[in-house]
Amino acid sequence: MSVLTDIFRPIFDLLAGIITFWYSLIPSYGIAIALLTITVMVVLSPLTIKSTKSMLQMQALQPKLKELQKQYKGDRQGMAEAQSALFKEHKVSPAGGCLPMLLQFPLLIVMYDVIRGLTKTLQTKHGLIATPQYIVHSSLLYKHLVADHGVMMFMGLNLTVTPLHYHGGFFSALPYYLLVIVSVGLQYLQIQQIISKNPSAAAANPAASKMQQYSTLLFGLIYLDVPAGVVIYFLVSGLFRIVQQELMWRHDPVLRAHSVEARRKASEKSSQVIEAKEVGSSNGVQGLFGKLRGFKAQAAPSEGGSVIVPKPPRPAAKRPNKRRRRR
């Protein structure tokens, strides 16, 4: 664990320094973490935009990938070469769209360690003493953490505890669980936002869409056992991405053109399905009316008002088997 701490130590110091800066302007633990989140998301925006474009391009190639799977069924090497050529032709990186999701795991670890380092305490003969890490002792954040004995309070929540480890009763722990639910809901809404912009691709590969949706449940389970301050980080990052994606699709010409084309194809496909249903329904109704007309023709009323029912044909009479008499 010390090796990992040494590797990520510059990142810990950087994020803790950003929190210290924002806390010096607005002395609130929760707001300082939220402003840290916005700072990180703004810095990562070029990478996020690039990965979003790559993801949409991969979604647009799903029909062609389906054709290649049928064409090279049973030939793995040929399938791999054909896919590589297709990606190279369209200048698409298969891993580019997964980058934002993959970055969440190291950020989760980093934020967990930063919060734990800032709220570190030591038990001495004089009692519990806070010894915050990663920040200078002369900073306002350090002084307040020492005065608060390593406890980060924000809107009645202790940002240093987790929902599962909070033993103050169900109703006292309920706000922590609601924080997790809102964070997971924003991640799910972010995925649905992407699917709504390209419904045809989602329909072409429903397994990938379901896997993305189920991944939010995995993060929900993880959030139950991390400090509330870390959950606030991911809650704000989810909200930031939703707003960022909406602005991207409205103002980025590539993404906007892609979204319009995807919706047009989805609308055409929906119209074709509706037309096919209408034709099938019309044929069914016409067949039903044809059967009714045939029934009426067989059971039509006569002039006297009685119904003429056609008589069944008589069976052919059997001829007696006559044997020739011997003379």
Beta strands, then each sheet from edge to edge (+ up, - down):
strand 1: 121-124
strand 2: 127-130
strand 3: 153-154
strand 4: 157-158
sheet 1: 1+ 2-
sheet 2: 3+ 4-
end
